[in-house]
Amino acid sequence: QVQLVESGGGLVQAGDSLRLSCAASGRTANTDAMGWFRQAPGKNREFVAAISRRSRGTYYAPSVQGRFTISRDNAKNTVYLEMNSLKPEDTAVYYCAVVLTMRWPLTTERQYDYWGQGTQVTVSS
């Protein structure tokens, strides 16, 4: 079992920045890739970003490419999402997730084994 807890969400204005964190606990030695997804009201959950175990590969949705940066600190079992130039359309609940055994594509929800409870990000115009 792996437990994931997100933090760092909040209410910001368009153009502001936020940094989300996701701390993993439990059987973290077995974790491989980690990712962030988001779900806006009335919409399906969508891929945001993912990072491989040793941070050699990072992947982004086109809508956040160039504005968001994913990183991880394996010593702290934590993955981060730095969000810059936020837009109202970034408003959503943001979830982190972990893959135990690397598989592709990382953009797909079903590849992930454990999920956090989510943190709300609201961007006002």
C-alpha positions in Angstrom: 0.0 0.0 0.0 1.1 3.5 -0.8 -0.6 6.6 0.7 -0.5 9.9 -1.1 -1.3 13.3 0.4 -1.5 16.4 -1.7 -1.1 20.0 -0.3 -0.5 23.5 -1.6 -3.8 24.2 -3.3 -5.6 27.5 -2.8 -7.3 30.5 -4.3 -5.2 32.7 -6.5 -5.6 35.3 -9.2 -4.9 34.8 -12.9 -1.2 35.1 -13.6 -0.2 33.9 -10.1 1.8 30.8 -9.2 1.3 27.9 -6.9 3.4 24.9 -5.9 1.6 21.7 -5.2 3.3 18.9 -3.2 2.4 15.2 -2.9 4.0 13.2 -0.1 4.0 9.4 -0.4 4.2 7.0 2.5 4.0 3.3 3.0 5.7 1.0 0.5 7.4 3.8 -1.3 10.4 1.7 -2.3 8.2 0.1 -4.9 7.0 3.3 -6.6 8.1 4.2 -10.1 6.6 7.0 -12.1 4.4 9.7 -10.5 1.9 11.9 -12.1 -0.6 14.8 -11.6 -4.1 14.8 -12.9 -6.9 17.3 -12.5 -10.7 17.4 -12.6 -12.7 20.5 -13.2 -16.4 20.7 -12.3 -18.5 18.8 -14.8 -15.5 17.4 -16.7 -13.5 14.2 -16.7 -10.3 13.9 -14.9 -7.4 14.7 -17.2 -3.7 14.2 -17.3 -1.5 17.2 -16.3 2.1 15.9 -15.9 4.2 12.9 -15.1 7.8 12.1 -14.1 9.8 9.0 -14.2 11.4 7.5 -11.1 14.9 9.0 -11.6 13.4 12.2 -13.1 15.0 11.4 -16.5 11.6 11.8 -18.2 9.0 14.4 -17.7 5.7 14.6 -19.7 3.2 17.4 -19.9 -0.3 18.0 -21.3 -0.2 20.5 -24.1 -2.4 22.9 -22.1 0.2 23.2 -19.3 3.5 22.8 -21.3 5.8 25.7 -20.6 3.8 26.9 -17.6 3.9 23.9 -15.2 7.0 22.0 -14.0 6.9 18.6 -12.4 9.8 17.4 -10.1 10.4 14.9 -7.4 12.6 14.4 -4.4 13.0 10.6 -3.9 14.7 11.1 -0.5 11.6 12.8 0.7 9.2 10.6 -1.3 7.6 13.8 -2.6 6.5 15.0 -6.0 5.9 18.6 -6.8 4.0 20.6 -9.4 5.1 24.2 -9.9 2.4 26.1 -11.6 3.1 29.5 -13.2 1.0 31.9 -15.2 -2.2 30.3 -13.9 -5.4 30.8 -15.8 -9.0 30.4 -14.8 -9.2 27.3 -16.9 -6.6 25.7 -14.6 -9.3 25.7 -11.8 -9.8 22.0 -10.7 -9.1 19.5 -8.0 -5.5 18.3 -8.5 -4.7 14.7 -7.8 -1.3 13.0 -7.6 -0.9 9.3 -8.4 1.8 6.7 -8.5 2.8 3.8 -10.8 4.3 0.8 -9.1 5.7 -0.8 -12.2 6.5 1.4 -15.1 4.1 1.1 -18.0 2.9 3.3 -20.8 1.4 5.7 -21.5 1.7 7.7 -18.4 -1.1 10.0 -19.6 -3.7 7.4 -18.9 -5.4 7.0 -15.5 -5.5 3.3 -15.6 -1.7 3.0 -15.5 -1.7 4.4 -12.0 -2.0 2.2 -8.9 -2.6 4.7 -6.1 -4.2 8.1 -5.9 -4.3 10.9 -3.4 -7.5 12.6 -2.2 -6.9 15.8 -4.2 -6.3 19.5 -3.5 -8.4 22.3 -4.8 -6.9 25.0 -7.0 -9.1 27.9 -7.9 -7.9 30.7 -10.2 -10.0 33.8 -10.4 -10.0 36.1 -13.4 
